[in-house]
Amino acid sequence: MGGYIGSSVGNVANAAERKQTYSITTATTSLTGLAYTPTKVHVFHNGVRLVDSTDYTATNGTSITLTNAAQNGDEVVVISYPSFQTSDTVSAANGGTFAGNVAMSGTLGVTGATTLSGNSTVGGTLGVTGAVTASNGLTVDDDGATVLTVDRATSDGTIIDVQKDGTSVGNIGANGSRAYMSGPQKGIKFGNASVDPCTNTGATADNAYDLGGSSVRYKDLYLSGGAYLGGTGAANKLEDYEEGTWTPTVGAVTGQTQPTVTAGTFSGGYTKIGSVVVASFYVGPFQFNSTGSGSTLAIKGFPFSGDPNIVSTASPANAFYYITFGRPDFVSMRHYTANEFAFLSSNNGGNWGWESCSVAGTGSSRYIIGSMTYLTAS
């Protein structure tokens, strides 16, 4: 090409122009020593901008061919721009959509609706005053602090709406100063010392809903207190249910001379529901010696002491028993002390009295089998 005087090609910062000036000394059509991107270059001949593809050809990125030769004394300027993307679909003024992953390590404040179409991870603070839609999952991660705060500013109602296929199937909300969780119609509300049934708006619902059902049962219920059945008064409170075994003994009542007892099997079982005790027992075969034969005969060691009011007034308890001795007009077993039951009879049509150990006799094997229902103090 013809000679020229000019500056070398300079690469400057991305998005800045690259300018090459040619001072022509000999007629020439070829401008070399360039680095440009085709379609991102302008050519000026003596200050006049030339037309691409008409006044020059710039296709290879390293040289440009002029259609009409530049002459001695002319000046040709080539200005090129590097290839870069000045913007995507997101505009600070007009908005846009992030289609890929978005990671925030600082604070993001949003005053309008927010749509997240990819996986979005927020490592700092995300402040949104409008709606947020996450169509492909939203992960909010933190360690050592509250991970997510959702605030309903003033009125009661839904805070989080849970949906399936676009239809609400439940919600988490606030009612007064209490949080609630509900399905389409009913839910539970959390108080300071209770978990209460409520409607799907958090309103308290008394005596309206069941816990479980005939075919959707819970397994076990563990209570450290009682259960109110059929009412809310003290008389409706069931505080105790217990099943177990106990070991009965036979002999004289406490404080009287005891016979020597030779026995085989002493066994018993009980069920306690509230203050009602049903205790069964088996004693036998046993034998007494003659010592203490005049003492009052009793079955002792019942698993719970009787109600003092019943014991003190000698009120009878229900009794079903079988004995292999004694007169046929035995009519009752009754409390003698708190956990001892003695045999009360009419003494063959005579006065009522407590049967003594002598009725069992000596030298023969005896049996006493029975079941008692009585009341405890609690």
C-alpha positions as CSV (number, residue, x, y, z in Angstrom):
1,M,0.0,0.0,0.0
2,G,1.1,3.6,-0.2
3,G,3.0,5.0,2.7
4,Y,1.2,6.7,5.7
5,I,2.0,8.2,9.0
6,G,-0.3,7.1,11.9
7,S,-0.5,5.7,15.4
8,S,-0.5,2.1,16.3
9,V,-3.7,0.3,17.1
10,G,-4.6,0.7,20.8
11,N,-6.9,-1.6,22.8
12,V,-8.6,0.2,25.5
13,A,-11.2,-0.8,28.1
14,N,-14.2,-2.9,27.1
15,A,-17.0,-0.9,25.6
16,A,-14.6,2.0,24.7
17,E,-13.8,3.0,21.1
18,R,-10.6,2.0,19.2
19,K,-9.4,4.9,17.0
20,Q,-6.8,4.5,14.2
21,T,-5.7,7.6,12.1
22,Y,-4.0,7.2,8.7
23,S,-2.1,10.2,7.2
24,I,-1.9,9.3,3.5
25,T,1.4,10.1,1.6
26,T,0.8,7.9,-1.5
27,A,-2.5,7.0,-3.2
28,T,-3.8,3.9,-1.5
29,T,-7.0,1.8,-1.0
30,S,-5.8,-0.7,1.7
31,L,-5.8,0.1,5.4
32,T,-4.0,-2.5,7.4
33,G,-2.9,-3.2,11.0
34,L,-6.4,-3.1,12.4
35,A,-8.3,-5.2,15.0
36,Y,-12.0,-4.7,14.7
37,T,-15.3,-6.5,14.7
38,P,-17.1,-6.4,11.4
39,T,-20.3,-4.3,11.5
40,K,-18.8,-2.5,14.5
41,V,-16.5,-0.1,12.6
42,H,-16.8,3.4,11.1
43,V,-14.5,5.0,8.5
44,F,-14.0,8.8,8.0
45,H,-12.2,10.2,4.9
46,N,-11.1,13.8,5.4
47,G,-13.8,14.1,8.1
48,V,-16.6,12.6,5.9
49,R,-18.1,9.3,7.1
50,L,-18.0,6.7,4.4
51,V,-20.8,4.2,3.7
52,D,-20.1,0.5,4.5
53,S,-20.1,-1.9,1.5
54,T,-20.4,1.1,-0.8
55,D,-17.4,3.3,0.0
56,Y,-15.3,0.5,1.7
57,T,-15.2,-3.2,2.5
58,A,-14.6,-4.3,6.2
59,T,-15.1,-8.0,6.6
60,N,-12.0,-9.7,7.9
61,G,-11.3,-7.8,11.2
62,T,-7.7,-6.8,10.3
63,S,-7.9,-4.6,7.1
64,I,-10.2,-2.3,5.2
65,T,-10.3,-1.8,1.5
66,L,-11.4,1.6,0.2
67,T,-13.5,1.8,-3.0
68,N,-11.9,5.0,-4.1
69,A,-8.2,5.5,-3.3
70,A,-7.1,8.1,-0.7
71,Q,-4.5,10.6,-2.1
72,N,-1.4,12.2,-0.8
73,G,-2.3,14.6,2.0
74,D,-5.6,12.9,2.8
75,E,-6.5,11.7,6.3
76,V,-8.5,8.5,7.0
77,V,-9.7,7.7,10.5
78,V,-11.0,4.2,11.5
79,I,-13.0,3.9,14.6
80,S,-14.0,0.5,15.9
81,Y,-15.8,-0.9,18.9
82,P,-15.2,-4.2,20.7
83,S,-18.0,-6.9,20.7
84,F,-19.9,-6.7,24.0
85,Q,-23.5,-7.0,25.3
86,T,-24.6,-3.6,26.5
87,S,-27.8,-5.0,28.1
88,D,-29.9,-8.1,28.5
89,T,-33.7,-8.1,29.0
90,V,-33.4,-6.5,32.4
91,S,-33.7,-2.7,32.5
92,A,-33.2,-0.5,35.5
93,A,-36.1,1.6,34.2
94,N,-38.4,-0.9,32.6
95,G,-37.6,-4.1,34.4
96,G,-37.1,-7.6,32.9
97,T,-36.8,-11.3,33.7
98,F,-33.9,-13.3,35.1
99,A,-34.2,-16.7,33.4
100,G,-31.2,-18.3,35.1
101,N,-29.9,-18.6,38.7
102,V,-29.6,-15.3,40.7
103,A,-27.4,-15.1,43.7
104,M,-27.5,-12.1,46.1
105,S,-24.8,-11.7,48.8
106,G,-26.1,-8.3,49.9
107,T,-29.4,-6.5,50.4
108,L,-32.0,-6.6,47.6
109,G,-34.9,-4.2,48.0
110,V,-37.9,-4.6,45.8
111,T,-41.0,-2.4,45.9
112,G,-43.0,-4.1,43.2
113,A,-44.0,-7.6,42.2
114,T,-41.1,-10.1,42.0
115,T,-41.1,-13.1,39.7
116,L,-38.3,-15.8,40.1
117,S,-38.4,-18.3,37.3
118,G,-35.2,-20.2,38.2
119,N,-33.6,-21.4,41.4
120,S,-33.0,-18.3,43.5
121,T,-30.7,-18.1,46.5
122,V,-30.7,-15.1,48.7
123,G,-27.7,-15.0,51.1
124,G,-28.4,-11.6,52.5
125,T,-31.6,-9.5,53.1
126,L,-34.4,-9.6,50.6
127,G,-36.9,-6.9,51.1
128,V,-40.1,-7.1,49.0
129,T,-43.1,-4.9,49.4
130,G,-45.0,-6.3,46.5
131,A,-45.9,-9.9,45.4
132,V,-43.2,-12.5,45.0
133,T,-43.7,-15.5,42.6
134,A,-41.1,-18.3,42.5
135,S,-42.0,-20.7,39.7
136,N,-39.1,-23.1,40.1
137,G,-38.3,-23.2,43.8
138,L,-37.1,-20.6,46.3
139,T,-34.4,-21.3,48.9
140,V,-33.8,-18.8,51.8
141,D,-30.7,-19.9,53.8
142,D,-29.1,-18.4,56.9
143,D,-27.3,-19.7,60.0
144,G,-27.5,-18.3,63.5
145,A,-30.4,-15.9,62.8
146,T,-34.0,-15.9,61.8
147,V,-34.1,-17.4,58.3
148,L,-37.4,-15.9,57.1
149,T,-39.7,-13.2,58.5
150,V,-43.1,-12.9,57.0
151,D,-45.1,-10.0,58.4
152,R,-48.8,-9.1,58.1
153,A,-48.6,-5.5,59.1
154,T,-52.0,-4.7,60.7
155,S,-55.1,-6.8,60.1
156,D,-55.8,-10.4,61.0
157,G,-55.8,-13.1,58.3
158,T,-53.7,-15.2,56.0
159,I,-49.9,-14.7,56.0
160,I,-49.0,-17.8,53.9
161,D,-51.4,-19.4,51.4
162,V,-50.6,-23.0,50.6
163,Q,-51.9,-24.1,47.2
164,K,-52.1,-27.3,45.1
165,D,-52.6,-26.8,41.4
166,G,-53.5,-23.2,41.9
167,T,-56.2,-24.0,44.5
168,S,-55.7,-23.1,48.2
169,V,-55.5,-26.2,50.5
170,G,-54.5,-24.4,53.7
171,N,-53.0,-21.3,55.2
172,I,-50.9,-20.0,58.0
173,G,-52.1,-16.7,59.5
174,A,-52.6,-14.5,62.5
175,N,-55.7,-14.0,64.6
176,G,-55.2,-11.4,67.3
177,S,-51.9,-12.0,68.9
178,R,-52.0,-15.8,68.1
179,A,-50.7,-17.8,65.1
180,Y,-52.9,-20.5,63.5
181,M,-52.5,-23.2,60.9
182,S,-55.6,-24.4,59.0
183,G,-56.9,-26.6,56.1
184,P,-59.7,-25.5,53.9
185,Q,-62.2,-25.4,56.8
186,K,-60.6,-26.1,60.2
187,G,-57.2,-25.8,62.0
188,I,-55.4,-25.2,65.2
189,K,-54.5,-22.0,67.0
190,F,-51.5,-21.6,69.3
191,G,-51.9,-19.8,72.6
192,N,-49.6,-19.2,75.6
193,A,-50.5,-22.4,77.3
194,S,-52.9,-24.3,75.0
195,V,-53.4,-25.4,71.4
196,D,-57.0,-24.7,70.4
197,P,-59.3,-25.7,67.5
198,C,-60.2,-22.9,65.1
199,T,-61.7,-22.2,61.8
200,N,-59.7,-21.5,58.6
201,T,-59.7,-17.8,59.6
202,G,-58.3,-18.5,63.1
203,A,-61.6,-17.9,64.9
204,T,-61.9,-20.2,68.0
205,A,-64.2,-23.2,67.3
206,D,-65.6,-24.7,70.5
207,N,-67.0,-28.3,70.5
208,A,-67.0,-28.4,66.7
209,Y,-64.2,-30.7,65.4
210,D,-62.9,-34.2,66.1
211,L,-59.4,-35.3,66.8
212,G,-58.9,-38.3,64.5
213,G,-61.8,-40.5,63.2
214,S,-63.1,-44.0,63.1
215,S,-60.7,-45.0,60.4
216,V,-58.0,-42.4,60.9
217,R,-57.0,-43.0,64.5
218,Y,-54.1,-41.8,66.6
219,K,-52.2,-44.6,68.3
220,D,-51.3,-43.6,71.9
221,L,-52.1,-40.5,74.0
222,Y,-49.6,-39.5,76.7
223,L,-51.0,-37.1,79.4
224,S,-49.4,-35.9,82.6
225,G,-52.7,-34.4,83.7
226,G,-56.3,-35.5,83.2
227,A,-58.9,-35.7,80.5
228,Y,-62.3,-33.9,80.8
229,L,-65.0,-36.3,79.5
230,G,-68.5,-35.0,78.7
231,G,-68.1,-31.7,80.4
232,T,-65.6,-29.2,81.8
233,G,-66.3,-29.4,85.5
234,A,-64.2,-31.0,88.2
235,A,-66.6,-34.0,88.2
236,N,-65.8,-34.6,84.5
237,K,-62.1,-34.9,85.0
238,L,-60.5,-38.3,84.7
239,E,-57.0,-38.1,86.1
240,D,-56.0,-41.7,86.5
241,Y,-56.2,-45.1,84.8
242,E,-54.0,-48.0,85.9
243,E,-53.8,-51.7,85.6
244,G,-51.5,-54.0,87.6
245,T,-51.0,-56.9,90.0
246,W,-50.9,-57.1,93.8
247,T,-50.2,-59.7,96.5
248,P,-53.0,-60.3,98.9
249,T,-52.5,-61.8,102.3
250,V,-54.9,-63.5,104.8
251,G,-54.9,-63.3,108.5
252,A,-56.1,-61.2,111.4
253,V,-56.7,-57.4,111.0
254,T,-53.9,-55.1,111.9
255,G,-53.4,-54.7,115.6
256,Q,-54.8,-58.1,116.6
257,T,-53.1,-61.3,117.3
258,Q,-52.0,-62.9,114.1
259,P,-52.4,-66.7,113.4
260,T,-49.6,-68.5,111.7
261,V,-50.5,-69.0,108.0
262,T,-49.3,-71.8,105.8
263,A,-50.2,-70.9,102.3
264,G,-49.8,-71.9,98.6
265,T,-50.5,-69.2,96.1
266,F,-51.4,-65.6,96.9
267,S,-52.1,-63.5,93.7
268,G,-54.3,-60.6,92.6
269,G,-54.9,-58.1,89.9
270,Y,-56.5,-54.7,89.7
271,T,-57.9,-51.9,87.5
272,K,-58.2,-48.4,88.8
273,I,-60.3,-45.8,86.9
274,G,-60.3,-42.5,88.6
275,S,-61.2,-43.2,92.2
276,V,-62.8,-46.6,91.5
277,V,-60.8,-49.7,92.1
278,V,-61.7,-53.2,91.0
279,A,-59.4,-55.7,92.7
280,S,-59.5,-59.5,92.3
281,F,-57.7,-62.0,94.6
282,Y,-56.9,-65.6,95.0
283,V,-55.7,-67.0,98.4
284,G,-55.2,-70.8,98.9
285,P,-54.7,-73.3,99.8
286,F,-53.9,-71.9,103.3
287,Q,-54.0,-73.2,106.9
288,F,-54.2,-71.3,110.2
289,N,-52.9,-72.5,113.5
290,S,-54.9,-71.9,116.7
291,T,-53.0,-68.7,117.6
292,G,-55.2,-65.7,117.1
293,S,-58.3,-67.7,116.4
294,G,-60.4,-65.0,118.1
295,S,-59.0,-62.2,116.0
296,T,-61.0,-60.7,113.1
297,L,-60.5,-62.5,109.8
298,A,-59.4,-60.3,106.9
299,I,-58.0,-60.1,103.4
300,K,-55.2,-57.6,103.5
301,G,-52.8,-55.7,101.3
302,F,-55.2,-54.2,98.8
303,P,-53.4,-52.0,96.2
304,F,-55.0,-48.7,97.2
305,S,-56.3,-47.5,100.5
306,G,-60.0,-46.9,100.7
307,D,-61.7,-43.6,100.9
308,P,-61.5,-42.5,104.6
309,N,-65.1,-41.5,104.6
310,I,-66.2,-45.0,103.5
311,V,-63.8,-46.7,105.9
312,S,-64.9,-44.6,108.9
313,T,-68.6,-45.1,108.3
314,A,-68.1,-48.8,107.5
315,S,-70.0,-48.3,104.2
316,P,-70.0,-51.5,102.2
317,A,-68.2,-52.1,98.9
318,N,-69.3,-54.5,96.2
319,A,-68.0,-58.0,96.8
320,F,-68.1,-61.2,94.9
321,Y,-66.3,-64.1,96.6
322,Y,-66.1,-67.8,97.2
323,I,-64.9,-69.5,100.4
324,T,-64.5,-73.1,101.4
325,F,-65.6,-72.5,105.0
326,G,-68.0,-70.5,107.2
327,R,-71.7,-70.2,107.6
328,P,-74.0,-69.8,104.7
329,D,-75.3,-66.4,105.9
330,F,-72.1,-64.5,105.3
331,V,-73.4,-61.4,103.5
332,S,-70.6,-58.9,103.0
333,M,-67.0,-58.0,102.9
334,R,-66.4,-54.5,104.2
335,H,-63.6,-52.2,105.0
336,Y,-62.1,-52.7,108.3
337,T,-59.0,-50.5,107.9
338,A,-57.8,-48.4,104.9
339,N,-56.6,-51.5,102.8
340,E,-58.1,-54.4,104.7
341,F,-61.5,-56.0,104.1
342,A,-63.1,-58.2,106.8
343,F,-66.0,-60.6,106.7
344,L,-69.3,-59.4,108.2
345,S,-72.1,-61.8,108.9
346,S,-75.3,-62.1,110.8
347,N,-74.0,-65.0,112.8
348,N,-76.7,-67.6,111.9
349,G,-79.5,-65.1,112.2
350,G,-78.2,-63.4,115.3
351,N,-76.5,-60.1,115.6
352,W,-74.2,-58.8,112.9
353,G,-70.5,-59.1,113.7
354,W,-67.1,-59.6,112.2
355,E,-66.1,-63.2,111.6
356,S,-63.0,-64.4,113.4
357,C,-60.1,-66.5,112.2
358,S,-61.6,-69.4,114.0
359,V,-64.3,-69.7,111.3
360,A,-61.5,-70.9,109.0
361,G,-60.6,-73.6,111.5
362,T,-57.2,-75.3,111.7
363,G,-55.7,-78.3,110.0
364,S,-57.6,-78.1,106.7
365,S,-56.7,-76.3,103.5
366,R,-58.9,-73.3,102.8
367,Y,-59.5,-71.1,99.8
368,I,-60.8,-67.5,99.4
369,I,-61.4,-66.2,95.9
370,G,-63.0,-62.8,95.3
371,S,-63.3,-59.5,93.6
372,M,-63.8,-56.2,95.3
373,T,-65.0,-52.8,93.9
374,Y,-64.4,-49.9,96.2
375,L,-63.5,-46.2,96.2
376,T,-60.3,-44.5,97.0
377,A,-59.8,-40.9,98.2
378,S,-58.5,-39.9,94.7
